[in-house]
């Protein structure tokens, strides 16, 4: 079975090999999966409001389909640990950065 990848982030996802060469691009699909959130302000620190966030239901996230992986943000993936079809770019140790530290892409995905 051929696997299908649907990028539900607002950016193209570029994947690099260990030599720093771009080997693949997953184009953005035009839809962005998000998680409903609610922020409650609890107080302030040094005059800056500080709140807590509660996550709710997914928005614009399709149901699982056999052979399909959805590329989503880390927040979406972590909010739905039961979903084994969600992957997100590794923006930590797997990140590929330019001279100014901006992320250009990743060397791997992270899954639940």
Backbone bond lengths (Angstrom), bond angles and torsions (degrees), N, CA, C in turn:
res aa  C-N    CA-C-N  psi(-1)  N-CA   C-N-CA  omega(-1)  CA-C   N-CA-C  phi
1 X - - - 1.447 - - 1.530 108.99 -
2 X 1.299 115.98 132.13 1.456 121.03 177.29 1.526 109.04 -81.55
3 X 1.322 115.57 130.90 1.456 120.76 179.25 1.519 110.17 -80.64
4 X 1.328 115.19 148.36 1.460 122.03 177.99 1.528 107.51 -121.19
5 X 1.331 116.13 138.87 1.448 122.04 179.29 1.519 108.38 -120.76
6 X 1.329 116.76 128.38 1.461 122.28 178.44 1.526 107.65 -119.12
7 X 1.330 115.64 118.29 1.450 122.01 -177.62 1.531 109.42 -86.23
8 X 1.323 115.94 108.56 1.464 122.03 -179.96 1.524 111.50 -104.10
9 X 1.349 116.43 32.68 1.465 121.92 173.01 1.534 107.16 -107.55
10 X 1.334 117.60 166.95 1.469 119.29 179.69 1.529 113.89 -82.12
11 X 1.352 117.56 6.80 1.464 121.37 -175.97 1.523 110.92 -130.15
12 X 1.325 116.25 150.54 1.463 119.04 166.02 1.523 107.10 -63.95
13 X 1.319 116.99 144.83 1.463 121.45 178.86 1.527 107.75 -110.41
14 X 1.329 115.86 114.58 1.462 122.10 177.93 1.524 108.96 -96.87
15 X 1.337 115.58 134.68 1.464 121.71 178.71 1.528 108.18 -113.40
16 X 1.340 115.10 134.46 1.459 122.47 -177.57 1.521 110.12 -115.73
17 X 1.331 115.94 150.21 1.469 119.43 173.94 1.527 108.88 -87.24
18 X 1.340 116.31 -178.79 1.465 120.10 -176.58 1.528 113.43 -72.37
19 X 1.324 117.46 -4.91 1.468 121.59 175.98 1.528 111.44 -96.10
20 X 1.341 116.50 1.41 1.458 120.82 -179.51 1.512 113.93 82.94
21 X 1.333 116.91 15.43 1.469 120.97 179.73 1.528 109.65 -97.17
22 X 1.339 115.20 134.23 1.464 119.13 177.07 1.522 108.40 -70.56
23 X 1.326 116.81 125.49 1.462 120.76 -176.57 1.520 113.54 -112.77
24 X 1.318 117.00 -16.53 1.458 118.91 -176.83 1.522 109.39 -162.77
25 X 1.330 115.74 146.65 1.461 121.99 172.77 1.514 108.39 -126.92
26 X 1.325 115.58 130.28 1.461 121.61 173.37 1.523 106.53 -103.25
27 X 1.331 117.67 105.26 1.466 119.73 -175.70 1.525 111.53 -68.62
28 X 1.333 114.95 147.35 1.462 119.15 175.70 1.515 108.51 -62.41
29 X 1.324 116.07 145.59 1.463 120.99 -175.35 1.524 113.14 -87.44
30 X 1.332 116.73 -15.45 1.458 119.91 -174.96 1.523 111.70 98.96
31 X 1.326 117.14 -13.11 1.470 122.16 173.81 1.515 107.44 -112.55
32 X 1.327 115.84 145.33 1.457 120.90 -179.58 1.525 108.69 -125.05
33 X 1.329 115.91 118.15 1.462 120.68 176.51 1.526 108.66 -78.10
34 X 1.305 115.40 135.14 1.460 121.16 179.35 1.530 108.60 -137.09
35 X 1.311 115.65 171.71 1.458 122.34 175.43 1.522 107.01 -119.47
36 X 1.338 115.80 131.70 1.464 119.17 174.88 1.514 108.23 -59.45
37 X 1.330 116.22 141.40 1.454 118.72 177.12 1.515 110.44 -140.18
38 X 1.314 113.53 157.28 1.456 120.90 178.77 1.522 107.23 -136.49
39 X 1.329 116.83 123.93 1.453 121.63 -179.97 1.524 109.20 -104.66
40 X 1.311 115.38 130.61 1.460 122.31 175.76 1.527 107.97 -114.98
41 X 1.317 115.79 120.21 1.463 120.57 179.44 1.527 108.32 -75.99
42 X 1.340 115.18 124.92 1.470 121.76 -176.44 1.521 112.69 -102.28
43 X 1.306 117.38 -15.56 1.463 120.63 -177.13 1.505 109.73 163.75
44 X 1.310 115.64 -151.27 1.458 119.57 178.36 1.516 110.01 -150.08
45 X 1.323 114.29 155.92 1.457 122.21 175.38 1.515 106.80 -129.75
46 X 1.315 115.94 121.25 1.463 121.89 179.76 1.530 111.42 55.78
47 X 1.337 116.28 36.68 1.453 121.25 177.79 1.523 115.06 81.81
48 X 1.335 116.85 3.60 1.466 121.38 -179.37 1.526 108.61 -108.12
49 X 1.361 117.89 127.00 1.462 119.78 179.23 1.528 111.41 -59.30
50 X 1.342 115.74 142.31 1.454 122.83 177.53 1.519 107.38 -127.42
51 X 1.320 114.99 130.17 1.453 118.65 -177.91 1.511 112.60 -132.06
52 X 1.302 114.56 176.32 1.458 121.59 172.29 1.519 107.27 -116.41
53 X 1.316 115.41 154.67 1.460 119.72 -177.69 1.520 109.35 -121.25
54 X 1.310 114.93 137.68 1.456 122.17 176.00 1.523 107.11 -118.53
55 X 1.330 116.13 129.55 1.459 120.47 -178.81 1.517 110.24 -95.54
56 X 1.320 115.08 145.65 1.458 121.66 -179.31 1.515 112.00 -117.68
57 X 1.302 115.20 -134.58 1.467 122.22 -174.54 1.526 111.71 -83.27
58 X 1.333 115.54 154.42 1.466 118.64 175.87 1.530 111.73 -70.88
59 X 1.319 114.81 150.89 1.463 122.43 176.97 1.527 107.06 -120.42
60 X 1.321 117.04 131.11 1.470 123.17 177.53 1.524 113.56 58.91
61 X 1.333 116.73 35.17 1.456 121.63 175.12 1.527 108.56 -110.89
62 X 1.325 117.92 114.83 1.463 120.17 -179.66 1.527 112.05 -64.82
63 X 1.310 115.04 159.87 1.461 120.59 173.55 1.522 109.04 -67.36
64 X 1.334 116.87 156.37 1.467 119.31 177.76 1.528 111.41 -59.18
65 X 1.324 115.12 144.94 1.470 122.58 174.97 1.521 107.59 -133.60
66 X 1.300 116.33 140.86 1.461 120.09 179.92 1.525 110.32 -60.54
67 X 1.330 116.10 131.21 1.457 121.40 177.07 1.515 114.94 80.67
68 X 1.350 117.49 6.67 1.464 121.06 -178.18 1.521 109.50 -117.12
69 X 1.328 115.01 130.10 1.457 121.86 172.26 1.515 108.27 -111.92
70 X 1.321 115.71 136.79 1.455 121.86 177.96 1.529 108.32 -105.11
71 X 1.335 115.85 125.17 1.458 121.56 176.41 1.529 106.32 -88.64
72 X 1.328 115.66 118.05 1.462 121.63 -174.49 1.527 109.23 -134.04
73 X 1.309 116.20 171.86 1.462 120.53 176.03 1.524 109.81 -69.21
74 X 1.321 115.44 161.05 1.455 120.63 177.68 1.531 110.78 -59.68
75 X 1.324 117.89 -38.58 1.461 121.55 -178.95 1.529 110.61 -61.62
76 X 1.325 117.04 -44.97 1.466 120.41 178.95 1.524 109.62 -62.85
77 X 1.316 116.98 -47.62 1.473 120.80 -178.54 1.524 111.26 -60.53
78 X 1.324 117.10 -46.84 1.462 120.32 -177.40 1.523 112.84 -69.53
79 X 1.322 117.30 -26.76 1.467 120.27 179.12 1.528 112.01 -73.80
80 X 1.335 116.50 -15.69 1.466 121.27 -176.70 1.528 110.23 -128.96
81 X 1.335 117.62 65.55 1.467 120.31 -174.45 1.527 114.40 -61.70
82 X 1.316 117.63 -19.96 1.470 120.80 179.38 1.529 112.60 -76.58
83 X 1.325 117.54 -14.86 1.461 122.02 -178.00 1.520 110.11 -86.36
84 X 1.313 117.28 106.51 1.470 122.71 -179.61 1.529 112.02 -85.26
85 X 1.337 116.90 -3.88 1.467 121.82 -179.54 1.527 112.45 -95.36
86 X 1.341 117.40 5.29 1.457 121.11 -179.31 1.524 109.86 -102.70
87 X 1.324 116.04 130.09 1.460 122.04 175.82 1.523 108.47 -129.90
88 X 1.325 115.23 151.04 1.460 118.57 177.57 1.522 109.14 -135.16
89 X 1.328 116.48 150.51 1.466 119.69 179.20 1.520 110.32 -63.31
90 X 1.317 117.00 139.00 1.459 121.15 174.60 1.520 107.36 -76.42
91 X 1.323 116.15 106.17 1.472 121.05 179.41 1.527 110.77 -100.99
92 X 1.326 116.27 16.77 1.457 121.71 175.95 1.530 108.22 -104.49
93 X 1.309 117.97 -111.41 1.467 120.93 -177.85 1.524 112.76 -67.71
94 X 1.325 117.62 -20.93 1.456 120.91 179.58 1.520 114.64 -87.94
95 X 1.329 116.66 -1.88 1.469 120.41 -177.13 1.521 111.64 -71.57
96 X 1.327 115.32 142.51 1.467 122.87 171.89 1.527 105.35 -106.97
97 X 1.338 115.40 124.93 1.467 120.36 -174.05 1.526 111.69 -120.98
98 X 1.337 115.11 155.15 1.463 119.77 174.24 1.533 109.48 -87.04
99 X 1.325 116.69 -175.01 1.466 122.09 -176.12 1.526 112.46 -62.40
100 X 1.320 117.51 -27.05 1.466 121.55 179.70 1.537 112.31 -90.47
101 X 1.328 117.09 1.53 1.457 120.48 178.63 1.513 115.15 89.72
102 X 1.329 116.89 1.75 1.470 120.18 178.91 1.520 109.94 -74.52
103 X 1.326 115.36 141.22 1.469 119.91 -179.77 1.522 110.12 -74.06
104 X 1.328 115.31 126.85 1.462 122.23 176.17 1.536 110.40 -97.09
105 X 1.319 115.72 -32.54 1.461 120.47 -176.57 1.510 110.03 -179.39
106 X 1.317 115.24 -157.92 1.449 121.40 -176.22 1.527 110.29 -141.71
107 X 1.313 115.11 162.75 1.461 120.10 175.54 1.523 111.66 -103.64
108 X 1.337 115.89 -5.97 1.470 118.82 -177.38 1.527 110.70 -165.47
109 X 1.319 114.01 167.91 1.459 122.14 173.85 1.525 109.22 -108.17
110 X 1.330 115.19 159.41 1.462 122.89 174.76 1.532 106.55 -117.21
111 X 1.330 115.91 138.67 1.473 120.30 179.24 1.522 109.74 -124.76
112 X 1.318 116.39 170.65 1.472 121.99 176.52 1.502 110.30 -80.09
